[in-house]
């Protein structure tokens, strides 16, 4: 690729480097499922990796600081009865993670701040609405508790995980959905599909507002993500099976803003987008390199910056949110490369001589506070993310929000037990009925007190683990 297309930019000399061996994560049995997922999800607190497991699906959750060799008996999250296909951390609570699986369900999990001491098998809420495997799960960027899932039944379902109910269901796709991406304020999402169409959907109107047939002429899978300006960045293949990237204006799909051929390879290019720097990192499955580009308003609009290369091919990749990078080292991105048996963090830095905070590298970034509630979004409100300053680095909150989210979900969680109204009470003697009701009330009181005790102990353990006590 010619260097002549590179213009002067503060990101031109972004330098990628693999961390030292002891700062990686070793002995991780990465899943071998043949699904084009990243198999990895990152936030400032945790690393989550989908792993091989017998008798169902499981994933590993490690505190970011727990580097080195992972004990083979380290507890897993093991609620799914089929292989896990995708996972995603909630952008508004670093302890909440969603997963989806071949067992046709999606689940939402609450992860304690400290390292797991026993397997987690009880999700906070189970979302059942798909008739076939669920392959995509992604959180709304600005509204609390809104989660989107897509399955092999070609359905897109949007949930309120605070109540466990499906809010919106869309069946506009005639074939398998490859990828889904929300725009910056969550008013629209774009999809790529096996029918070779790129669609822009308005979920609250339940309609496709724009679509383009074959943005890339090849028949192999495409990926698409919204940029901060509302354009759509795509990766796909040409008719001759060359990998290709494109930039599109969804209000005018006739011609691309930019279209660029890369190389010949079979690996699907997974794009990871940094909205603050307007940069995109392309990680091909089976590749040993990461290309990165800057998107601008001047031709040729998508500017090649550089390529980071390493020796071993990647199985998957995770991307740290901007609030998790180290501002003292001018780190602008951190990717987590999955190999067969380990995970290697890769830091992307902009070399600077000064030790002072670099305002131009770190504009205010999306913080963990949701901009609105689920009901407000459903009623038609749109809000951009609430931004936080990166000056002085970012400190993730402790478990204060965690308790609120847990209480919110559990209060409205549907129960599978039979209620007294479904029993044939006419056949019970009055005295026996009174005793049964009294015993049920006593058991409920006991359970509630035990749950409160467990929460108190977990919070105390979290305080000791984090050194706050």
Secondary structure, DSSP 4 states (H G I P E B T S, - for coil): --GGGPPP-TTTTEEEEEPPGGGSEES--B----S----EEE-SSEEEEEE--TTSEEEEEEETT--EEPPTT---EEEESS-EEEEEE-TT-TTEEEEEETTSEEEEEE--SSPPSS-B---SEEEE--SS-EEEEEE-SSBTTEEEEEETTS-EEEEETTTTEEEEEE---SS-EEEEEE-TTSS-EEEEETTSEEEEEETTTTEEEEEEE-SSSSSS--EEEE-TTS-EEEEEE-TTSEEEEEEEBTTB-SS-SEEEEEEE-SSPEEEEEETTTTEEEEEETT-SEEEEEEE-SSTTSEEEEEEEE-SSPPSEEEE--GGGS-GGGTEEEEEEEE-SSEEEEEEEEE--S--S--TTT---EE-SS-SB-HHHHHTT---PPPEE--TT------SHHHHHHHHHHHHTPPP-SPPGGGS-GGGS-HHHHHHHHHHHHHHHHHHHHHHHHHHHHHHHHHHHHTT--
